[in-house]
Amino acid sequence: MLVLLPPSESKAVGTDGPPLDLACLSFASLAPVRKRLVTRLASLARRQRTALAKALDLSPGQRSEVDKDALLLSAPTLPAMQLYTGIVYDNLDYGSLRGRGRTRADESLVVASALFGLLRPSDQVPSYRLSGQTVLPGLGGLAPLWRPVLEPLLAAEGFVVDLRSGAYAALARVPDAVQVRVLRDDGGSRTVVSHDNKWTKGLLARALCTEVVTCAADVAEVGRTVCDAVEVEGNRVDLLLHGLASSRP
C-alpha cells in the first residue's frame, strides 16, 4: 500500500543536514526530472527573482521565499517528515509512531512533491517553494514533466490511497487509487472546507499506518474512526463531517 500525502506550503528549515543529493532519494527513476526542476528553479531564483516570485504567486511579504530556491543545492536538508509542517503533519504525528505503526508508515507514506515527485519519510531534502499549479518561466507547467514518469511508477505500486489535493493529483493520475474526499455535511449541503480536509486527512493517514488495509472498504472502515459518517462509491471514499473537524470528541 502507498498513501499519497499532500505536501504543505509551510516547511521547516534544515540546520545541520547534508546538502541535497538527488542520487540518495527514493524512487530513483524520478532523478532526471528532479534534476531538471531543481536546476531550473535554483537558476530562476538567482537570476530572475521577480519573474519567479510572480510565478510562485508570492506577496511582497513572502519574497524571501525565493531565497530558499536559490540555495537548493547548498542548503541543509532534513527528512521529509520533518520538513513538511501544518495541520496534516501535526495530526499525522509521524514522530510518535512506534513498532508496526512506524514500520507501516515508512513503507507506505509518500509525500507528493511538486519539486521531487515522491518522497518517503526519511528522504533528505531542503526547504523550498514550488506548488503543483506553478508555471515556471522557460519551462512551463509541471504536469507534462511529471506525468510520464509518475503515472507508470504509481500504476506499478498496486494499492494506492490518494489523499492529495487537486493541484497535486493533476501531476499524476492514478485511476485505480482509492480517492478520499472530506466533506462538511450541513443538513444535506456538502462543501469542502480546507481546515476540515487537512485535519481529517492527517488523522486518517495516521490511522492507516496502524491497520492492514487492502481495499476501499478497509479505508472506509478506518475512516469511520476520524469522521461522523462514511460513504463509498466504487474507489471513492467520502468522509463526512457534521461541523468543524477539530470539534469532534
BELVEN-V269015 format. One record per residue. N is the residue number from 0. RES is the residue in one letter. PSI is psi in whole degrees, -180 to 180 (* if undefined). OMEGA is omega as a letter, one per 20 degrees, with the letter a starting at -180 (* if undefined). D_LAST is the distance of its C-alpha to the last C-alpha in whole Angstrom. Layout:
BEGIN
((N,RES,PSI,OMEGA,D_LAST) (N,RES,PSI,OMEGA,D_LAST))
END
This chain:
BEGIN
((0,M,138,r,29) (1,L,136,r,28) (2,V,111,a,25) (3,L,115,a,26) (4,L,145,r,24) (5,P,146,r,25) (6,P,178,r,27) (7,S,148,r,26) (8,E,-36,r,28) (9,S,134,a,27) (10,K,148,r,29) (11,A,168,r,30) (12,V,130,a,33) (13,G,157,r,35) (14,T,-45,a,37) (15,D,14,r,39) (16,G,160,r,39) (17,P,160,r,42) (18,P,161,a,43) (19,L,131,r,42) (20,D,99,a,43) (21,L,-29,a,43) (22,A,-17,a,45) (23,C,-5,a,42) (24,L,153,r,39) (25,S,165,r,38) (26,F,67,a,39) (27,A,-26,a,42) (28,S,-15,a,44) (29,L,-4,a,42) (30,A,-44,a,44) (31,P,-42,r,46) (32,V,-40,r,44) (33,R,-47,a,42) (34,K,-42,a,45) (35,R,-44,a,47) (36,L,-45,r,43) (37,V,-45,a,43) (38,T,-45,a,47) (39,R,-43,a,47) (40,L,-44,r,44) (41,A,-40,r,45) (42,S,-45,r,49) (43,L,-40,a,47) (44,A,-30,a,45) (45,R,-36,a,49) (46,R,-22,a,51) (47,Q,58,a,49) (48,R,-44,a,47) (49,T,-43,r,47) (50,A,-40,r,47) (51,L,-43,r,44) (52,A,-38,r,42) (53,K,-44,r,42) (54,A,-34,r,41) (55,L,-3,r,38) (56,D,46,a,38) (57,L,140,r,37) (58,S,165,r,37) (59,P,-35,a,40) (60,G,-10,a,38) (61,Q,4,a,37) (62,R,-23,r,40) (63,S,-16,r,40) (64,E,-27,r,37) (65,V,-31,r,41) (66,D,-34,r,42) (67,K,-44,a,39) (68,D,-31,r,41) (69,A,-26,a,44) (70,L,19,a,44) (71,L,-37,a,42) (72,L,-7,a,45) (73,S,-16,a,45) (74,A,152,r,42) (75,P,144,r,40) (76,T,169,r,37) (77,L,159,a,34) (78,P,148,a,32) (79,A,-39,a,30) (80,M,-9,r,26) (81,Q,-25,a,27) (82,L,-51,a,29) (83,Y,133,a,26) (84,T,180,r,24) (85,G,-174,a,21) (86,I,-47,a,17) (87,V,-48,a,18) (88,Y,-27,r,20) (89,D,-46,a,17) (90,N,-30,r,14) (91,L,-43,r,17) (92,D,54,a,18) (93,Y,-40,a,21) (94,G,-22,a,23) (95,S,-6,r,21) (96,L,141,a,21) (97,R,161,r,24) (98,G,-134,a,26) (99,R,-32,r,26) (100,G,-42,r,23) (101,R,-39,r,25) (102,T,-45,r,28) (103,R,-39,r,26) (104,A,-46,a,25) (105,D,-30,r,28) (106,E,-29,a,30) (107,S,-37,a,27) (108,L,131,r,26) (109,V,127,r,28) (110,V,130,r,28) (111,A,111,a,30) (112,S,136,r,32) (113,A,-30,a,35) (114,L,-37,a,37) (115,F,-2,r,37) (116,G,-78,r,36) (117,L,140,r,33) (118,L,132,r,32) (119,R,164,a,31) (120,P,-37,a,29) (121,S,-4,r,32) (122,D,130,a,34) (123,Q,119,r,36) (124,V,157,r,36) (125,P,165,r,37) (126,S,145,a,35) (127,Y,171,r,36) (128,R,113,r,35) (129,L,129,a,36) (130,S,161,a,34) (131,G,-30,a,34) (132,Q,1,a,36) (133,T,139,r,38) (134,V,110,a,42) (135,L,134,r,44) (136,P,129,r,47) (137,G,-4,a,50) (138,L,-34,r,47) (139,G,-163,r,45) (140,G,163,a,42) (141,L,-26,a,40) (142,A,-43,r,40) (143,P,-25,r,43) (144,L,-43,a,43) (145,W,-37,a,40) (146,R,-45,a,40) (147,P,-25,a,43) (148,V,-35,a,42) (149,L,-40,a,38) (150,E,-47,r,39) (151,P,-33,r,41) (152,L,-48,a,39) (153,L,-34,r,36) (154,A,-31,a,37) (155,A,-10,a,39) (156,E,-13,r,35) (157,G,-125,a,34) (158,F,122,a,31) (159,V,133,r,29) (160,V,120,a,25) (161,D,111,r,26) (162,L,10,a,23) (163,R,156,r,25) (164,S,170,a,26) (165,G,-44,a,29) (166,A,-33,a,31) (167,Y,-32,r,31) (168,A,-30,a,31) (169,A,-19,a,34) (170,L,-18,r,36) (171,A,114,r,36) (172,R,138,r,35) (173,V,81,a,34) (174,P,-33,a,34) (175,D,2,a,33) (176,A,155,r,30) (177,V,114,a,26) (178,Q,124,a,25) (179,V,127,r,22) (180,R,146,r,21) (181,V,121,a,17) (182,L,137,r,18) (183,R,124,a,16) (184,D,106,r,17) (185,D,83,r,18) (186,G,39,r,20) (187,G,-18,r,22) (188,S,120,a,23) (189,R,132,a,21) (190,T,157,r,21) (191,V,122,r,21) (192,V,125,a,19) (193,S,-48,a,20) (194,H,-47,r,17) (195,D,-43,a,14) (196,N,-50,a,17) (197,K,-44,a,17) (198,W,-49,a,13) (199,T,-39,a,13) (200,K,-33,r,16) (201,G,-45,r,16) (202,L,-40,a,13) (203,L,-43,r,15) (204,A,-42,r,18) (205,R,-45,a,17) (206,A,-35,r,16) (207,L,-24,r,19) (208,C,-11,a,21) (209,T,-1,a,20) (210,E,159,r,21) (211,V,118,a,25) (212,V,125,a,24) (213,T,-4,a,28) (214,C,173,a,27) (215,A,-37,r,25) (216,A,-37,r,24) (217,D,-42,r,22) (218,V,-42,r,21) (219,A,-42,a,19) (220,E,-44,r,18) (221,V,-38,a,16) (222,G,-29,a,15) (223,R,-19,a,13) (224,T,-11,a,11) (225,V,6,a,10) (226,C,-174,a,10) (227,D,-26,r,10) (228,A,158,a,14) (229,V,140,r,17) (230,E,138,a,21) (231,V,131,r,23) (232,E,103,a,27) (233,G,-123,r,29) (234,N,13,r,28) (235,R,130,r,25) (236,V,119,r,22) (237,D,123,r,20) (238,L,119,a,16) (239,L,137,a,15) (240,L,137,r,12) (241,H,87,a,12) (242,G,-171,a,12) (243,L,132,a,11) (244,A,-43,a,9) (245,S,-6,r,8) (246,S,-5,r,6) (247,R,146,a,4) (248,P,*,*,0))
END
